Amino acid sequence: MGWQSSVFDFIKYRDIAEFIEENCEGTLTFNDHPMGFNGFVEVDNIEDVRTQVKAFIIDKIKNNPLEDYDEDQKEALEFFGIL
C-alpha cells in the first residue's frame, strides 16, 4: 500500500508509519543510530492493520483530489478501489 500511495505527493511512508504507531496494536522496535533511524513493528493483527491503513490512505486521497491524474496515480486509484 505504501508503494501504491507514494505516487501522491501528499502521502509519505512516514505518514503511514505514524498512523500505524498511533492507531494499531503491536510492538515497535527501533535503533536510534546516528547514521539513520532503523525500526520495525510487530503488529498483533495484520489484517486489522491492512484494513485501517487502506482506509487511512483512501481518506487522504479523497480529501486531496487532483485535477488531473497521471498513469501511476490512476493505477493507484484502481488499486484502492477509487476508480
C-alpha atoms as one frame of an Amber mdcrd trajectory, in Angstrom:
protein
   0.000   0.000   0.000   2.883   2.345   0.687   4.290   1.785  -2.789   0.934
   2.464  -4.437   0.156   5.551  -2.341   3.620   7.084  -2.699   2.708   8.329
  -6.191   0.736  11.077  -4.461   2.941  13.877  -3.120   0.706  14.285  -0.070
   1.221  10.720   1.241   4.607   9.765   2.642   5.783   6.463   4.090   6.325
   8.308   7.372   2.613   9.296   7.415   1.670   5.626   7.161   4.200   4.607
   9.822   2.925   7.275  12.226  -0.655   6.179  11.593   0.257   2.573  12.448
   2.152   3.685  15.560  -0.784   5.753  16.802  -3.724   3.546  15.807  -2.697
  -0.103  15.655  -1.742  -2.667  18.270   1.766  -4.111  18.233   5.337  -3.690
  19.390   7.659  -1.060  17.928  11.363  -1.883  17.996  13.947   0.663  16.942
  17.616   1.557  16.990  18.152   5.314  17.022  21.527   5.243  15.305  23.452
   8.401  14.250  23.530   7.141  10.648  19.734   6.932  10.493  16.631   5.603
  12.169  16.114   1.854  11.866  12.952   0.315  13.147  10.173  -2.135  12.604
   6.878  -3.036  14.186   5.399  -6.405  15.001   1.640  -5.965  14.713  -0.833
  -8.052  16.679  -3.360  -8.435  13.843  -2.058  -7.835  10.309  -5.498  -7.959
   8.689  -6.753  -5.245  11.053  -3.718  -3.108  10.246  -4.215  -3.580   6.499
  -7.868  -2.552   6.792  -7.057   0.524   8.877  -4.135   1.631   6.695  -6.141
   1.203   3.493  -8.974   3.327   4.943  -6.427   5.952   6.068  -4.893   6.165
   2.583  -8.270   6.255   0.802  -9.382   9.060   3.110  -6.230  11.082   2.342
  -6.704  10.590  -1.415 -10.367  11.585  -1.303  -9.571  14.657   0.812  -6.844
  15.790  -1.609  -8.395  15.391  -5.058  -6.252  16.340  -8.030  -7.482  17.981
 -11.202  -5.632  15.512 -13.409  -4.077  12.139 -12.611  -1.054  10.619 -14.325
  -0.955   6.922 -15.253   0.731   5.834 -11.995  -1.837   7.733  -9.940  -4.699
   6.202 -11.939  -3.216   2.764 -11.253  -3.105   3.599  -7.529  -6.727   4.799
  -7.604  -7.717   1.466  -9.139  -5.642  -0.434  -6.555  -7.519   1.319  -3.732
 -10.892   0.833  -5.443 -11.494   4.537  -6.010 -11.670   4.357  -9.839
